[in-house]
Amino acid sequence: MALRGITSIPRNLQRVIEILRSLWRHGLGHIVNRLGVQEHLPFVARIVAGRKGELLEPDDETIARRLVLVFQELGPTFIKFAQLLSTRPDFVPDPYLSEFRKLQDDVKPFPTREARQIIESELGVAVDEVFSEFPDDPVAAGSIAQVYRARLRDGKAVIVKVQRPGIARTISSDIDILMYLAKHAERNWPETSPVIIVQEFERAIRKELDFLVEASYTAKFREFVKDLPGVVSPSVYWDYTSRLVLTVEYISGFRPTPEEARRRGFDPKSLAKMLGRVFIKQYVDFGLFHADPHPGNILITDTGDVALVDFGMTGHITEDLLSDLSSALIAVTRQNFDILIDIYADITEAGLADAGKLKPDLVELFDKYYGMPLKHIDMGQMFNDSLRIAREHGLTMPRDLVMLMRSLVIVTSVAQSLDPDFNMAALLQPEAKRLVLRKMSPRKSVSEAGMQLWHTSRIIRKLPAHLRNIVQKIESGTLAVAFKHQGLESLISELDRVSNRLSVSLILGSTIVGSSIALHAEVLPIRGISALGVAGFIVAALLGMWLVWDILRSGRY
């Protein structure tokens, strides 16, 4: 939706006002000012925000705590947005990360009657014809969906996830508004990248809103783990699954705690090692990984198998990314920081402005961890350090790489809760060597050379046709070069506003002068007073009041 058109829709305008008022109420009027959208605030609030907000800008920790209150007040979309921000240390400074991680979905379940209606509408069959048991109360309720433990007609236990009514429309509208505010923020905070964050959030949340995507990932993981000993994953019941309803196999198990494992006769150390290996297998060989492996999404079955459930958040590791990571490992082992900087710049989604400033930070990071015994390496801290360097240099890490780091840190934490001596780095070491050997193998080199040769041959084959088109356009005079200015949108908007005010002022002045002449000349007199002159003064008064109101509303006076 166009930047100027977003607030032309009454529903969106009301929501924008609600968001800005929430910021103002929680002492964040300076953010409204910096966004340049204070004209949507009430008159009194705008004056207070303009006078106090700029003078008393709080520190980052205070802002973070107040933003948490704002997000909670604004509802599901903003809670989900904060949760996404909490996973991006390359974008968000530490004080905000720690506060945003505290945000959890805390919503009341919607009536099961509505859930049944959605199931019947989506599946085209009565609930009682599909399920022999469907409870009145959900086992969990979130901002997007709620979950039921039911039983099919054939007696199989299943988990049924039903999307919250109207949530897709609400989130879609809020995303348009977030993009509107992000574009304002990017103009006023050029050192940040809020538009990229909102675009990433939109991609992630739209996938989460389509349960067919989650069903597909669930089926892929089921296929992946079927030949892995000691690992299970639920199957999907496709006949009872749609965009708004997801039905998967129910897997019975307990959460991975050492006390419960010992009580049931299992060795926690073995379970921790199995958990680490199955995730490393995902990262290195599967190319698709569970991106949210918190204890609620990992179960230990009655037979001692590790069960992975809930694939609402998944990440991909492409061959190119895996190749870059392998090259980075080679560069680290050889202490070649110039190559490491090149890889770092290739991986990130924004250009590297100054490699000379990045090198000392990478050397310092390397010195901090190189030579440290593996069991003493805090992988979470190491990843946070690397992402902090990216943020300080204005680099944007690919979402899947950040999700990989987050997944690795979380699963390491879960494994260490089972076995305090668990060492993920030790498990990763042989796989890292295998990655390096695979990267340097002649077969891999020949394969990559073949792909590069194929791409080059395509370019060469198409080059004559492209050159001919350019020459034809030059000869016909139709060759056009398009230039796109950046950062001038706000200047153009202000020039439009100023020119409009000047035009109104000229019309106002002309109306007053013309009305004075009409009064003096008694044009169209009524009881000795010029009706035209009086009408002119009334119009001038209305124009004057509108002009004053527009100036006050803008907050710039």
N, C-alpha and C positions, 0 to 999 in steps of 0.2 A: 504494500500500500504506500502511496506517495507520502512524503514527509509532510507536505502541507495539507494533504487530504485526510490524514488520520483523525484530526479533531473535528472534521466537518460532519462526522457521524455522531449523532447525539449520545448514543450508548458509549462510544469510545471516549467522547469528550468528558462525560460524567466519570468514567473510570480514570482518565488522566487526572481530573480534579481530585478524585478520591486518593490517588497515589501521592500527589503533591501535598495534599492536606495531611496525609499520614506522615510524610517526611517532615513537614513543618511542625506538627504536633510533638514529634519526638526530638525536636531540637536540631533538625538537619536542614534548616532554611538556607544555609550556605550552599548546599548541594542544588537546591532549586535555583538559586541565583546563578551558579556556575553552568547549570544546564541551559539557562536562558529561556525558561518557560514559565517565569513567574507571573505572566499575564493571566494564567489560568487559576491563580490563587484568588481568594476573596480580597477585597481592597485592604482591609485592616491587616490580614495575614501577610499580604505582599509588603506593606510598609514595615511590619515587624521583621520579616525575613530580610528585607533590604537593609534595615538599620542595624539589626543585631547579628544576623547570620554571617555577614562579612567580617564583623569585628571580633566575634567570639567563635572562631572555628575550633572545635574540639580536637583532641589527639586521636590517633588511629584506633586505639583500644576502645575509646568512648564511642567513636563513630560506628565501629563494628558491633558493639552491644546494642546501640540504638537501631542499626539496620536490621538486626535479628528481630527486634520488636516490630519493626515496620513490615518485614516479610511475613511474620506470623499473623499480623493484622490483615494483610492483603490476600492471604489464602494460598491454595494449592500451587498455582503456577509459580508464585514467588518463592515458596518453600522449596519446590523442585529446583528452581533457578539457583537458590543459595546452596543447595546440596551439590549441584554441578560445580559452582564456584569453589566449593570446599575441596574438590578433587583436582584443582588446577593451580598448584603452587607456582607455575611459570607465569601466571597472570596475577594472582592475588597474594598480597603480602601476608606474612605470618599472623599478625593480630587478627586479621579477618578470617583466615583459615580456621583457627582454633574456635572462633565464635560460630562460624557457619556450620561447623561439624556438629554443633549441639542441636541444630534444627532437625526435628523429626516430625514425620506426619502424625498429627494428633487430631483426627477428625472422627466425627460420629458416624457409625454405619448408616447407610440408607436402608429403607424398609425392604425386607426380603420379598415382599409382594412385588416391588418394582423389579427386583433381580429376576424373579420368575417371569415377569412380563418380557424383560429383555431377552432371556433365554428362549422363550417361546417365539418371540419375534425373529430372533436370529436363526434359530434352528428349524423353525416352521413345524414344530411338534410340541405337544403338551409336556410339561416337566415330568408329570407322573408316568408318561409313556417311555421316558428315557431313564429316569432314576427311580429305583425302588425306595431309596431313602434320600431326602433332601431336607436338611435341618432348617429350622426357623432362624437360627442365629449363626452369623459367620464366625469363623475361627480367627479372622484378621480383617481389619478395615484400613485402607490407605486413602490417599487423596485421589488416586486414579481408579482404584478397583477395590473390591473386597472378595474374600476367599471363603469358600465353603468346602467342607469335607463331606462328600456324598457317596452314594453307592449306585452303580448301574444295575439294570434289570438282571444281568447275568451274575450279580453278586460281587463284581470287582469294585474295590474301593478306589475312589478317584478324588482329585482336587479340582474344583471348579472355580475359576476366576471370572468375575463379572465386572464389566466396566461401569463406573459411576455414571448415572444419567446426566447428559448435557455437559460432561467435563471436557469433551473434545472441543466443543464450540467455545467454552469459557477460556480454555488454554489458547486456542487459536487467536481469539480477540486480544488476550493479554500479550501474546507474542508480538502482534502488530504494534501494540503500545510500547512494549519493551524495545522494539527496533526503532520506533520513533524517538524514544528517549536516548537510545544508544547513539543515534546519529547526531543528536544535539550534543551528547557528551563527547563524542569524537571530535567535534568542531572546537569544543571548549577545553578539552583535555587531549591535545594532539599526541601526547606521549603514551596514551593508552589505546587499547584495541577493543572497545566494548562491542562494536558491531560483529567482530569475529566471534566473540563469546556468545552473543545472542543467536547468531547463525548456527553455532555448534549446538546450543541448547535446543533450537528448533529441530535440528536433525535428530537429536537424541530423543526428545519428547515425542516426536511424531512416530518414531519407531516403537516407543513404549506404549503409545496409544493404539497400535495395530497389533493385536494379539496373534495374528497369523505370522508376524515376524518372529515373535518369541516362540511360537510353536515350531517354526522351521529350525531355529537354533536348537531347541530342545531335541528335535529329531536327529539333527546332525551330531550332537553330543552323544545321543544314544547309540548311534552307529559307530562313533569313534571309540567309545569305551567298551563296546561289546566283547572285544577280544583282549581287553586289558584285565589281567587277574586282580581281584580285590577292589574293583571299581564298578559302580552301577549308576544308572541315570534313568529317569522316568520316560516311559513311552507316551506318545501323543495319541489321543482318540480324535482323529480328524473328522469323523462324522458328527462330533459334538463340539466342534471348534469353529469359530468365526472371528471377525475383526473385534467383536465385543465380548466374546465368550471363549475361554480356554479351558479345555478338559484334558488333564494328564493323569497318569498313573500315580496312585498314592504309595509312597515308600515309607515304611515304618522304620523308625530309628531314633537314636538319642543324640543330643548335641555333644560335640567332642570335648569332654572334660576328663581329666585324669581320674577323678574320683569315680565317675560313672563307668569309665572304661574298666577300671580295676574291679568294680563291683560286679560287672558282667563277665569278668574273666579274660579281658583283653589287655595286651601290653601297650601302654600309651606311647612308648618310644617307637614301637613298630608302626602304630597308627600314624604318628607324626611323620615318619619317614615315607610311608605310603602316600600320605597327603602331599608332601613336597614333590615326590616323583611324578604323581599324576598331573600336577600343575606344570612342572617343567616339561613334561611330555606335550602338554597343550601348547606351550610357548614355542617349543623348538620344532615339533613335528606336525602338529595339527593345523597351525596357522589361525586357529580360532580358540579363544580362551574365555573362561568365566571371569567377568570383570568385577564381580561383587561377592567374593567368597567369605562373607562374614559368617559367624557360627550358626546363624539361622538358616543359611543356605547350604550348609555341610552337615550331613548326618552320618552316624555310624550304625549300620544295620545290625540285626540280631546275629548275623553270621560273621560280623567283623569287617564287612566291606565298607568302603568309603562311598557315600552316595552324594552326588551333586544335584541340587535342585534349584529351581527358579532362575531361568536364563533371560530375565528381563534386561540385564546389562551384560553385553558381550563385546569383546574387542577382536580385531583382526591383526595378524602380523603378516604382512605381504612379503614376498620374496625379496623385494627391493629393501624393505626395512630390515629384514633379517640379514641381508648382505651388508647393509651399512653398519649394523651392530657388530657383525663379524669383523669388518674392517676396523672398527673402533677398538675392538679387542686386540687386534694385531698392532695397531698404532700405540696402544697403551703398553703392551709388552715390550715394544721397541722404544718407548719413550719418545716417539716422534709426534710432537705437539702440533707441528704445522699440518700434518695429515689429519690429526684429530680435529683441528679447527675447521679444516675443509669438510670433514664428515659432519661435524656439528652444524655447520652452515647449510649443508645439503639436507640434513634431516629436518631442520626447523623450517617453518612455513613463511618466514619473513627473511629478507635479505640481511646479511651481516654488514653493518655499517663500518666497523673498525675492528679488524682481526687483531691488531696490535694490542688493544685493550683487553681482548678476551683471553689471549695467551697467558698472561700472568695469573689470572683467576683459575684457569684450567691446571696450570702447573701447581698452584697452591692446593687445589683439590686433590690432585694426584699425589702430592707429597703427604697429604694428610692420611691417605688410606694405603698407599703403596708400602709394602713391608709389614703391615699390621696383620697379626694372626687372624685367620678367617673367622674364628669363633668370637673375636672381639669387634668385628665389623658390624655396625648397626646399619642394616640395609635401608631402613626407612630414613635415617638421617643422611645417608649417602645420596639417596635419590632426591631428598629435599634440598641438599646442597647443590646438586647439579641443576635442579629446576630453578633454584634461587639465582644462580648465575645466568641462566637463560632469561629470567625476568629482568635482571639488572641490565642486561645488554639488549633488551627489547626484542628478544627472540621468542617465537611461538612454536612450542613443540607440537607435533602431530597428536591428535586426540588419542589415537590407539596406543602410542608410545607411553603417554601419561597414564592411560588406563592399565597398561601392562605393568608399569612401575607400581601403581596403586594396588593392583591385584597381587603382585609379588609380596608387597609389604604386608597386606592383610593376611594372606595365607601363611606367611612366615610367623605372624603374630599368633594365629590359631594353632599352628604346629608347635610353637614354643609354649603355648598354654598346656599342651599335652606333655611336652618334654622340654624343660627349661634349657637343656643342653643341646637342643636341636640347632643345627647349623645349615641354613639354606645355601650359604656361599660354598660350603664344601660339596653339596649336591650339585651345584651349578658348575663347579670347576671342570669336571670331565665333559659336561655338555658344551661348555664354552670351547674347550679344546676341539671337540668334534665339529663345532661350528666353524672354527678357524680352518681345520683340515678340509672340511667340505668346501669352504670358500676358496682354498688354494689348490684344490684337486684339479688335475688336468681335464677331467670330464666336465667339471663346472666351468672352467675357463673356456673350453671349446664351445659349450652350450651358450655362454654369454657372448662369445665372439660371433657365434652364428646368429643370435638375435640382433646384435648390433649391425651385422652385415645385412640382415633382412631389412631393418629399418632404413639403413643407408641406401640400399637399392631402391626402396620405395620412393625415397626423396629424390633420387637421381632420375627415376622413371617419370615422376611428376614435374620435375623442374622445367623441361621444355614447354609444357603446357602452361605452367604458371608464368613463365617469362613471356610467352606469346600473348597471354591475357593482359599483362602489364603494358606491353608495347602497343597493343590494340587500343587500350584505354588512353594511352598517351597520344596516339595519332588522332583519336576521335575527340580528344579534349575532355574526356569524362573521368580521368584519374583524379581522385579526391583524397586528400590527407586530412584525417580527423584529429583534432587536438582536444584533449579533455583536461580542463583545469581542475585542480584539487585545492580544497581549503578556501575557495572563494564564495561558497554558497552563502555563508553567513553575511559576507560583505554585500552580496547582491540583494539578499533579503533586507538588509538594513537600508540600502540605497532605495529599494522599492518603498519601504516604509517612509523614509524621509521625503521622497518625491511625492508620495501620496499626501503627506501632511502639508507640504508646500503648496500643492495644487488646491487642497481644501482651504488653506490660508488665503490664497489669491482669490478664490471664489468668495470666501467670507468677506474679504476686504472690498471686493467689487460689489457684492450685494449691499454692504453697508453704504458705500458711496452712492450706488444707484438708488437705494431706498431714500437716502437723504435728499437727493435731487427730486425724486418723485414726490416727497412730502412738501418740499419747497414749492414745486410747480403745481401742486394739488392735482396730480394725475388721478383720474377716476375718484373724484371726491365723494365722500359719504358724510353728510353733516359737517362739511368743511374740512374733513381730514382725508388725505389720500389713502384709499384702500390698498393700492399697489405698494405704497411706501410702508404701510403697516405690515402687509404680508411679507415684504422683503426683510423687515427687521425681525419678524418671527422666524423666518427661514435662517437668517444670520445667527439668531440666538441659538437655534437648534444645532446649526453647524458648529458654533463656538463651543457649546456644551459637549458635543460629540468629540471635538478635537481635544478638549481638556481631559475628558474621560479616557480617550485613547492614550494620551501621554501618561496619565496616572496609572492606567492598567498595565502599561509596559514596564513600570518600575524604574524607568530611566528618565529622571527629571531633575 
